[in-house]
Amino acid sequence: MDDRELLYHSAHILLPQIGIEGVERIRAAHILVVGAGGLGTAAATYLARSGVGRLTLIDDDTVSASNLPRQILYGEDDIGTPKVIAAFRALGRCAPGEITIRGERLAGEALAQAVAGADLVCDASDNFLTRFALNAACVRHAIPLVSAAVIRFEGQLLAVHPAMPQAGCYRCLYNDEAYADEPRCADRGVFAPAAGVMGSLQALAALKMVAGVAEPLCEALLLFDGLAQTSHTIGRRRDPGCPVCGLAA
């Protein structure tokens, strides 16, 4: 790093848990963010500003007026614009690393290939089918996953790491048949700051993982209640019968 880069990253370098080595890991990392809504825009902002070497955003939606309270990269001038293009413009003004975008909904082998090319995946999507597909692809290719969700005042966050198979995966917690038709935040509403809280926590976990800092959420599920202003974690263990990571998978 030159003097300008050292100054830019100085606050992280001063942290004994991060230091220059951790910053260099962040600068070398490729993080894939799926979803550029309330979660994804908050997470992507901190990931980009923290100097992630390459950040790839995937989303096939366009900006609408109802997005603006919680999707912090967009303004009224962006209404009708593909979210990834608006996000690219905003992040390009503040990101020292490379930003790439894909304005499409990936599935099947295309999704698996995108996951395989990343060092870590942030699931900021808004539906269970995408979350299940991302989880399966990450387990298949041994790619760490940080998954966040928010609805109303509530949020949850977990991390899945291939080095900790005993903790299981996202699919261990949820039955795809039971949850596939669950309503999204667009159907039930979401309190804007709750999305920012969960997206920021998602970026925090992702940056710690790529920097080599231990992440407790690799063995736990964090539950956030913005109405009560509380949060707590519960332990996770692999489901032996999980069709993705179970003993018979």
C-alpha positions in Angstrom: 0.0 0.0 0.0 1.2 3.5 -0.7 0.8 6.4 1.7 -2.6 7.4 0.5 -3.9 3.9 0.9 -2.3 3.5 4.3 -4.1 6.7 5.4 -7.4 5.5 3.9 -7.3 2.2 5.8 -5.6 3.6 9.0 -8.6 3.1 11.2 -8.8 -0.6 10.4 -5.0 -1.0 10.6 -5.0 0.3 14.1 -7.4 -2.5 15.2 -5.2 -5.4 16.6 -7.7 -7.9 15.3 -7.4 -6.5 11.7 -4.1 -4.8 11.2 -2.3 -4.6 7.8 -2.7 -8.3 7.1 -6.5 -8.1 7.6 -6.7 -5.1 5.4 -4.8 -6.8 2.7 -7.1 -9.8 2.9 -10.1 -7.4 2.5 -8.4 -5.7 -0.4 -7.8 -9.1 -2.1 -11.3 -10.4 -1.5 -14.1 -10.9 -4.0 -17.5 -10.6 -2.3 -20.8 -11.4 -4.1 -23.9 -9.5 -2.9 -27.2 -10.9 -4.1 -29.9 -8.4 -3.7 -29.6 -4.6 -3.9 -32.5 -3.6 -1.7 -32.6 -2.4 1.9 -30.2 -5.1 3.1 -27.9 -5.1 0.0 -27.5 -1.3 -0.3 -26.5 -1.0 3.4 -24.1 -4.0 3.2 -22.6 -3.0 -0.1 -21.9 0.5 1.1 -19.8 -0.7 4.0 -18.2 -3.4 2.0 -17.2 -1.0 -0.8 -16.0 1.8 1.5 -14.0 -0.8 3.5 -12.0 -1.5 0.4 -13.2 -4.9 -0.7 -11.0 -5.6 -3.8 -13.9 -6.7 -5.9 -17.6 -6.4 -5.1 -20.2 -7.9 -7.4 -23.9 -6.9 -7.1 -26.7 -9.0 -8.6 -30.3 -7.8 -8.8 -32.9 -7.7 -11.6 -35.2 -5.1 -10.1 -35.6 -1.3 -10.8 -35.8 1.5 -8.3 -39.3 2.5 -7.2 -40.5 5.3 -4.9 -41.4 2.9 -2.2 -37.8 1.7 -2.0 -36.3 5.1 -1.1 -36.8 5.2 2.7 -34.6 2.1 3.2 -32.5 1.5 0.1 -29.9 4.1 0.9 -28.0 4.2 -2.4 -30.9 5.5 -4.4 -32.6 8.9 -4.8 -35.7 10.2 -6.7 -33.6 10.6 -9.8 -33.0 6.9 -9.8 -36.7 5.9 -10.0 -37.2 3.5 -12.9 -33.4 2.8 -13.2 -32.1 -0.8 -12.7 -30.9 -1.0 -9.1 -27.5 -2.3 -10.0 -26.8 0.6 -12.3 -27.9 3.2 -9.7 -25.9 1.3 -7.1 -22.8 1.2 -9.4 -23.0 5.0 -9.8 -23.3 5.7 -6.1 -20.6 3.2 -5.0 -18.2 4.3 -7.7 -17.9 7.7 -6.0 -16.6 6.1 -2.8 -15.2 2.7 -3.4 -11.5 2.2 -3.8 -12.0 -1.4 -5.1 -13.6 -2.7 -8.3 -17.4 -2.8 -8.6 -19.1 -5.2 -11.0 -22.8 -5.6 -11.6 -25.2 -8.1 -13.1 -28.8 -6.9 -13.7 -30.4 -10.3 -13.9 -31.9 -13.0 -11.7 -29.5 -15.9 -11.7 -30.6 -19.5 -11.1 -29.3 -23.0 -11.6 -25.8 -23.4 -13.0 -25.4 -19.7 -13.7 -25.9 -19.0 -10.0 -23.6 -21.8 -9.0 -20.8 -20.4 -11.3 -21.2 -16.9 -9.8 -20.9 -18.3 -6.3 -17.9 -20.4 -7.2 -16.1 -17.3 -8.4 -16.4 -15.4 -5.1 -14.5 -15.7 -1.8 -17.7 -15.0 0.2 -21.4 -14.5 -0.6 -23.7 -12.0 1.1 -27.3 -13.2 0.7 -29.4 -10.0 0.8 -32.3 -11.4 -1.2 -35.9 -11.1 -0.3 -37.3 -14.6 -0.9 -36.7 -18.1 0.4 -36.2 -19.7 -3.0 -33.2 -17.5 -3.7 -31.8 -18.1 -0.2 -32.1 -21.9 -0.5 -30.4 -21.8 -3.9 -27.5 -19.6 -2.6 -27.0 -21.8 0.4 -26.9 -24.9 -1.7 -24.4 -23.4 -4.1 -22.2 -22.1 -1.3 -22.2 -25.6 0.4 -21.5 -27.2 -3.0 -18.5 -25.0 -3.7 -17.3 -24.6 -0.1 -17.8 -20.8 -0.2 -18.6 -18.9 3.1 -22.1 -17.4 3.2 -23.5 -14.5 5.3 -27.3 -14.5 5.1 -29.5 -11.6 6.4 -33.2 -11.1 6.4 -35.6 -8.4 7.6 -39.3 -7.9 7.8 -41.4 -5.4 9.8 -39.2 -4.5 12.8 -37.4 -7.8 12.9 -34.3 -9.3 11.4 -32.0 -12.3 11.5 -28.5 -13.1 10.5 -26.3 -16.2 10.3 -23.0 -17.2 8.7 -22.2 -20.5 7.2 -18.5 -21.5 6.9 -17.2 -24.6 5.2 -14.6 -25.1 7.9 -17.4 -25.5 10.5 -19.6 -28.2 9.1 -20.8 -29.2 12.6 -22.9 -25.9 12.7 -24.9 -26.9 9.6 -26.2 -24.6 6.9 -29.2 -22.3 6.2 -31.2 -25.3 5.0 -30.8 -27.0 8.4 -33.0 -24.3 9.9 -35.8 -24.0 7.4 -37.9 -26.4 5.4 -38.1 -25.2 1.8 -41.6 -26.5 1.3 -42.9 -24.8 4.4 -41.2 -21.4 3.8 -41.1 -21.0 0.0 -44.4 -19.1 -0.1 -43.7 -16.8 2.9 -44.5 -13.1 2.2 -41.7 -10.7 1.5 -41.2 -7.3 3.2 -43.0 -5.7 0.2 -46.1 -7.6 1.4 -45.8 -7.0 5.1 -43.8 -3.9 5.3 -40.4 -3.1 6.8 -39.2 -0.4 9.2 -36.4 1.4 7.2 -33.7 1.5 10.0 -34.2 -2.2 10.7 -33.0 -2.9 7.2 -30.0 -0.7 7.7 -29.2 -2.4 11.0 -29.2 -5.9 9.5 -27.3 -4.9 6.3 -24.6 -3.3 8.5 -24.4 -6.4 10.6 -24.1 -8.5 7.5 -21.2 -6.3 6.2 -19.6 -6.6 9.7 -19.7 -10.4 9.7 -18.5 -10.6 6.0 -15.5 -8.3 6.6 -14.5 -10.1 9.7 -14.6 -13.4 7.9 -12.5 -12.3 4.9 -10.1 -10.6 7.3 -9.6 -13.8 9.3 -11.4 -12.7 12.4 -13.5 -15.3 14.2 -17.2 -14.9 13.6 -19.5 -16.3 16.3 -22.4 -16.4 13.9 -20.8 -19.3 12.1 -22.3 -21.4 14.9 -25.3 -19.2 15.9 -28.4 -17.4 14.6 -28.8 -13.8 15.6 -32.4 -12.5 16.1 -33.0 -8.8 16.2 -36.2 -7.1 17.4 -36.2 -3.4 16.5 -39.5 -2.8 18.3 -38.3 -4.0 21.6 -34.7 -2.8 20.8 -33.3 -6.2 21.7 -31.2 -8.9 20.1 -30.1 -12.4 21.1 -28.4 -15.5 19.6 -29.3 -19.1 19.6 -26.8 -21.9 18.8 -27.0 -23.9 15.6 -26.1 -27.5 14.8 -26.2 -29.5 11.6 -29.3 -31.4 10.9 -28.2 -34.9 10.0 -31.2 -35.2 7.7 -30.5 -31.9 5.8 -30.6 -32.6 2.1 -27.9 -30.0 1.5 -25.2 -30.6 4.1 -26.6 -33.6 6.1 -24.7 -36.8 6.6 -26.7 -38.4 3.7 -26.4 -35.4 1.4 
